[in-house]
Amino acid sequence: MNVSGAAVTKAAKHKAEAVKLMEFMAAPEAQAWYAEANGEYPVVPGVPVGATLAAWGAFKADTLNLARLGELNADAARLMDRAGWK
């Protein structure tokens, strides 16, 4: 799964435009396009998915708190390095 996020910093020079972009990207029409173009499940409930994803079935969200992944990231990177993963 690809986990992405968006934010506007307080130092942003074009805050209103940045907020508009995020609102646009979260709109159902943009989510439908983005999900189809990238083969990803949309983040907006009710937005239809493409044929490939539909064949996989309904999205099943994991209950793991993503903060936990951050906590374990350094250990995971060390283990991958030790195993020779590239």
C-alpha positions in Angstrom: 0.0 0.0 0.0 1.2 3.5 -0.8 0.6 5.9 2.0 0.6 9.6 1.0 -0.3 12.8 2.7 -0.5 16.5 2.0 -0.1 19.5 4.2 0.4 23.3 4.0 3.2 24.7 6.2 2.7 28.0 7.9 5.6 29.3 5.7 3.7 28.6 2.5 3.6 31.7 0.2 0.4 30.6 -1.6 -1.6 29.0 1.2 -5.0 29.6 -0.4 -3.9 28.0 -3.6 -2.3 25.0 -1.8 -5.6 24.4 0.1 -7.5 24.6 -3.2 -5.2 22.0 -4.7 -5.7 19.6 -1.8 -9.5 20.1 -1.9 -9.4 19.5 -5.7 -7.4 16.3 -5.3 -9.8 15.0 -2.6 -12.9 15.6 -4.8 -14.6 12.5 -6.1 -13.8 13.4 -9.8 -10.1 13.8 -9.1 -10.0 10.7 -6.9 -11.7 8.6 -9.7 -9.1 9.8 -12.2 -6.1 9.4 -9.8 -7.1 6.0 -8.7 -7.6 4.8 -12.3 -4.3 6.3 -13.5 -2.3 4.8 -10.6 -4.2 1.6 -10.0 -4.9 2.6 -6.4 -7.9 2.6 -4.3 -9.4 6.1 -3.9 -9.4 7.7 -0.5 -12.9 9.1 -0.8 -15.6 6.5 0.1 -18.0 5.8 -2.7 -15.7 6.6 -5.6 -15.7 3.7 -8.1 -12.6 1.8 -8.8 -11.2 0.5 -12.1 -11.7 -3.0 -13.4 -8.5 -4.4 -12.0 -9.1 -3.2 -8.5 -12.8 -4.2 -8.7 -11.6 -7.8 -9.5 -9.6 -7.8 -6.3 -12.6 -7.1 -4.2 -13.4 -4.5 -1.6 -10.6 -2.6 0.1 -9.9 -3.9 3.6 -8.3 -1.2 5.7 -5.6 -2.3 8.2 -6.2 -1.2 11.8 -2.5 -0.6 12.4 -1.7 2.9 13.5 0.7 4.4 10.9 2.7 6.1 13.6 3.9 2.6 14.6 5.4 2.1 11.2 7.5 5.2 11.7 8.6 3.9 15.1 9.8 0.7 13.5 11.3 2.2 10.3 14.9 2.4 11.5 14.9 -1.2 12.7 13.3 -2.4 9.5 16.0 -0.6 7.4 18.8 -2.1 9.5 17.3 -5.6 9.0 17.0 -5.1 5.2 20.5 -3.9 5.0 21.8 -6.8 7.0 19.9 -9.2 4.7 21.4 -7.6 1.6 18.1 -6.3 0.3 18.4 -3.9 -2.6 
